[in-house]
Amino acid sequence: MVSTSHGQRRTRHGHHSGGHHRTSRSNHSGGIRSTSSSAHSAHPGGHHRHNHGGRSRSSSSHLKSIHHPHARSAYPQGSRSHRHHHEHYNRYKYTDDDFESIISPCVKYSLFFFNFIFWLVGTCMIGLGAWSFSEEISEYGYTRFLRVDSVVHLVLHVSLAMIIIGGITFLMSFAGCLGALRENICLLKLYSFMLLFLFIGEVVLSTVAFVCPNAFLQYFKDGLSKDLIMKYRDDPNLQNIIDGMQTSLKCCGVSDKGYKDWSQNIYFNCSTSNPSPERCSVPYSCCRNPRDLDSGIINVMCGNSIQNISSVVEVNKFIYTRGCIEAFTEIFEKNMNLAACLCLCCALIQLFAMFLARSLQGQIYSQRARWM
């Protein structure tokens, strides 16, 4: 008790006299003593500051200066340590806006779900094409379906065409989905480049068809009239497509020759060396009334020996005589406005996807620049 009162008298004596020395008391947490002295001009009046929680005065003032730009530095003004302290503060000074993402969730997830739909479509196309191709291989073998001589043959091979188109759709949509979800610049650039390449190809093809319509149609007439007709019995999928096209468009054959195109097929030609029971015939899908009136069953031999009839007027009573390209051109001309709207919608959808991808790339670059 004596020593305590004597210490209190010493403290009061130092306080009233304005002495230069400070006496620190024991720390509340562990009794650690620290003695610090400073200039009288820094704290006029010699007021006492006590350390609580075991933290020294110099370290606490240093932390205050880091966390607050207007706090008094622990280093002399203009010294090297003082400059280093302010550089350290400016380097790690962040505001609340720096931690807010400027990447729009609307842009990000719109691009993701848009490509997710096409990803599902591409996956279904690959699955159906692979299943159809495996069925054809098991029935006819490999050599019959791997003889692809040109792009037209590849397009006419339905199962392979579905696999290739589905694969391209899958890759494009996968790059768009993953690039948007993970905010990956490389995948977004790949997606944008593929969309741009596809869009340019469509524009070039449309321009050629618009500038040179006759040459464009003639190319398809010459190419398809030969390949479609000759491969009619070789590919069951292609056969179903041709039958559906002739039934819906009410046509027979491909080119301007009409039903006479079927003389190019080895099963339907009229040569004397042809042992087929379908010699000089046409497929049932060319017939005006292919179903039997009594039973309602399709009569696959309704076009039997039609090519032996010399009069086109007489032939026209039983089958359709015009080619399918002519029928398609007629329907296209009648629905020109609808076709233009569909083409414009496809172009706008692709441009919208490219806009979303480029916008997301710009936002990612801006976000990275704020963190640098």
Summary of the structure (lengths in Angstrom):
residues: 372
radius of gyration: 42.6
end to end distance: 62.3
largest distance: 141.0
contacts: 997
relative contact order: 0.08
helix: 63%
strand: 1%
